[in-house]
Amino acid sequence: MSLVNISDVSLGLFLTGVVFILLVFGLLSFGILRMFQLRFKAGWMSFAGAVVSGVVFAIVLDTWFV
């Protein structure tokens, strides 16, 4: 294994990634929980929110950081 240099990662990029990763995976886990509770509409809405959040994350990365 070798060391990875992360000194080029800006604070804004790091915080944006953390917020969106927590949002997307939080919505996915909430959707799975709602599906197990047999609340299918709320589960599918959470899955849709995760997809929309992922798309917005890609747009934000493309607009601000690339």
N, C-alpha and C positions, 0 to 999 in steps of 0.2 A: 504494500500500500504506500501511496505517496500523499504528501500534504497538499491540500487544496487552498489556493490563495483567494480569499474572498474580500480582499481589501478594496476591490473595484466596485463592489455592490454598494449603491448609495442607500442612505437611510430611508428615503422615500420609496424606493423599490422594495426594500425589505419589509417595511410596514404595510405597503399595498399588498404584497404577496401574503403576509400573515393574515391580514384582515379578510381577504377574499378566500384563502384556504379554509380559515375557520368558518366563514359563512357558507361556502359550498358544502363542506363535509358535515357541518351542523345541520343544514337543511336535508341532506341525504339521510343522515341518521334519524332525524325527526320524521322523515317520510317513511322510513322502515318501521319505526315505532308505531306510527299511526296505522300502517298496514296490518301490523300484528294486533292492534286494538280494533280491527275491522272498521276503521274509519277511512274508507277508500278514497273519498273525495278529498279529504284533508291530506292524505298521503300523496295523492297525485299532484295536488297543488304544491306540496313541499318539493317533490321531484322537479316540477316545472320551475319553481323558484331557484333550485340548484342549477338547472340548465341555463336559465336567464342570467344568473349570477356568473356562471362560467363564461358566457358570451360577453357580458359586460367587462369581466376581467380581461379577456383577450383584447377587447377594444381599447380599454384603458392602457394596457401594456403597449399596444401598437401605437397609440396616440402619444403617450407621454414618455415612454422609456426606450423606444426603438428609433 
